[in-house]
């Protein structure tokens, strides 16, 4: 969300993400849900400052909603997960160690898998495996 200017200059950014549903309180301004990212989200009020420029004031923080794990892949000391939530699917990884006790490292977001962003809900399509078209087994 950005502020519109009347002189054609660049629009100053207000919030990187904002819900299109907003409420205009009686005293003026705008109240809406938004933030810088899914981890920095809340209810904010936008109102005019003393200089006439818009000011964003956070009213309350909203906790992040955890992504659900769609699938797991384990190999080579790394745990890969497909995680979905907030209309997107992300590929994440964690390195694994087995020194004294099995432990998983910090979760690293590897971004959206290719093709997932254009799918409804950001889901990765599943593929069914078909048996190879090789020769049929014979009995002995």
C-alpha positions as CSV (number, residue, x, y, z in Angstrom):
1,X,0.0,0.0,0.0
2,X,1.3,3.4,-0.9
3,X,0.1,7.0,-0.7
4,X,-1.0,8.8,-3.8
5,X,0.7,12.1,-4.5
6,X,-0.9,15.1,-6.2
7,X,2.3,16.3,-7.9
8,X,3.1,13.1,-9.8
9,X,6.1,12.3,-7.7
10,X,6.9,8.8,-6.5
11,X,4.3,7.2,-4.2
12,X,5.7,6.8,-0.7
13,X,5.2,3.2,0.6
14,X,3.1,2.8,3.7
15,X,2.7,-1.0,4.1
16,X,4.3,-3.8,2.0
17,X,1.2,-6.0,2.5
18,X,-2.3,-4.8,3.2
19,X,-5.8,-6.4,3.3
20,X,-8.1,-4.6,0.9
21,X,-10.9,-4.5,3.5
22,X,-10.4,-1.3,5.5
23,X,-12.5,0.8,7.9
24,X,-12.7,4.6,8.0
25,X,-13.1,5.7,11.6
26,X,-15.2,8.7,12.4
27,X,-12.2,11.0,13.1
28,X,-10.7,10.3,9.6
29,X,-7.9,8.1,8.5
30,X,-8.0,4.4,7.7
31,X,-7.8,1.2,9.9
32,X,-6.7,-2.0,8.2
33,X,-4.7,-5.2,8.6
34,X,-1.3,-5.1,7.1
35,X,2.5,-5.1,7.7
36,X,5.9,-5.6,6.3
37,X,5.6,-9.4,6.0
38,X,3.7,-12.4,7.2
39,X,5.8,-12.3,10.4
40,X,5.3,-8.6,10.9
41,X,1.5,-8.2,10.5
42,X,-1.1,-6.4,12.6
43,X,-4.0,-3.9,12.7
44,X,-2.7,-0.5,11.7
45,X,-4.2,3.0,11.6
46,X,-3.1,5.4,8.8
47,X,-3.8,9.1,9.5
48,X,-2.5,12.4,8.4
49,X,0.5,13.8,10.3
50,X,1.0,17.5,11.3
51,X,2.9,18.0,8.0
52,X,0.0,16.5,6.0
53,X,1.9,13.3,5.2
54,X,0.3,9.9,6.0
55,X,1.6,8.2,9.1
56,X,1.2,4.5,9.9
57,X,0.6,3.6,13.6
58,X,0.4,-0.1,14.7
59,X,-2.6,-0.6,17.0
60,X,-2.1,-4.3,17.7
61,X,0.2,-7.1,16.5
62,X,-1.3,-10.2,14.9
63,X,0.6,-13.5,15.5
64,X,2.0,-15.3,12.5
65,X,0.0,-18.3,11.3
66,X,2.3,-21.3,10.9
67,X,2.6,-23.0,7.6
68,X,1.3,-26.6,7.3
69,X,3.7,-29.3,6.1
70,X,2.5,-30.9,2.9
71,X,5.4,-33.3,2.3
72,X,8.8,-34.3,3.6
73,X,12.0,-35.4,1.8
74,X,15.0,-36.7,3.7
75,X,18.4,-37.3,2.2
76,X,22.1,-36.4,2.4
77,X,21.7,-35.0,5.9
78,X,19.0,-32.5,4.9
79,X,15.3,-32.4,5.6
80,X,13.3,-30.7,2.8
81,X,9.7,-29.8,3.4
82,X,6.9,-28.3,1.2
83,X,5.0,-26.0,3.5
84,X,1.8,-24.1,2.6
85,X,-0.2,-21.4,4.1
86,X,-1.3,-17.8,3.4
87,X,-2.1,-18.8,-0.2
88,X,1.5,-19.9,-1.0
89,X,3.7,-23.0,-0.9
90,X,7.4,-22.7,0.1
91,X,10.3,-25.2,-0.1
92,X,12.2,-25.2,3.2
93,X,15.2,-27.0,4.4
94,X,16.9,-27.9,7.7
95,X,20.3,-29.6,8.1
96,X,20.4,-32.6,10.3
97,X,23.1,-33.8,12.7
98,X,23.3,-37.1,14.6
99,X,26.2,-36.4,16.9
100,X,25.0,-37.1,20.4
101,X,21.3,-36.9,19.7
102,X,19.5,-36.2,16.3
103,X,18.9,-32.5,15.9
104,X,17.5,-30.3,13.1
105,X,19.1,-27.0,12.2
106,X,17.5,-23.7,11.6
107,X,14.6,-23.6,9.0
108,X,15.7,-22.0,5.8
109,X,13.0,-20.8,3.4
110,X,14.1,-21.6,-0.1
111,X,11.2,-19.7,-1.7
112,X,8.3,-20.9,-3.9
113,X,9.0,-24.0,-6.0
114,X,8.8,-23.4,-9.8
115,X,5.2,-23.5,-11.0
116,X,3.7,-23.3,-7.5
117,X,2.9,-19.6,-7.6
118,X,0.5,-19.9,-10.5
119,X,-1.5,-22.8,-9.0
120,X,-4.7,-22.0,-7.1
121,X,-3.7,-21.7,-3.4
122,X,0.0,-22.0,-4.3
123,X,-0.2,-25.8,-4.1
124,X,2.2,-28.1,-5.9
125,X,0.4,-30.5,-8.2
126,X,0.9,-34.1,-7.3
127,X,1.8,-36.6,-10.0
128,X,0.8,-40.2,-9.9
129,X,3.5,-42.7,-10.9
130,X,2.7,-45.0,-13.8
131,X,4.4,-48.3,-14.2
132,X,7.0,-48.3,-17.0
133,X,5.8,-49.6,-20.4
134,X,8.5,-52.3,-20.5
135,X,7.9,-55.9,-21.2
136,X,5.4,-57.8,-18.9
137,X,7.0,-60.1,-16.4
138,X,7.0,-63.8,-17.3
139,X,6.7,-66.8,-15.0
140,X,9.4,-69.5,-14.9
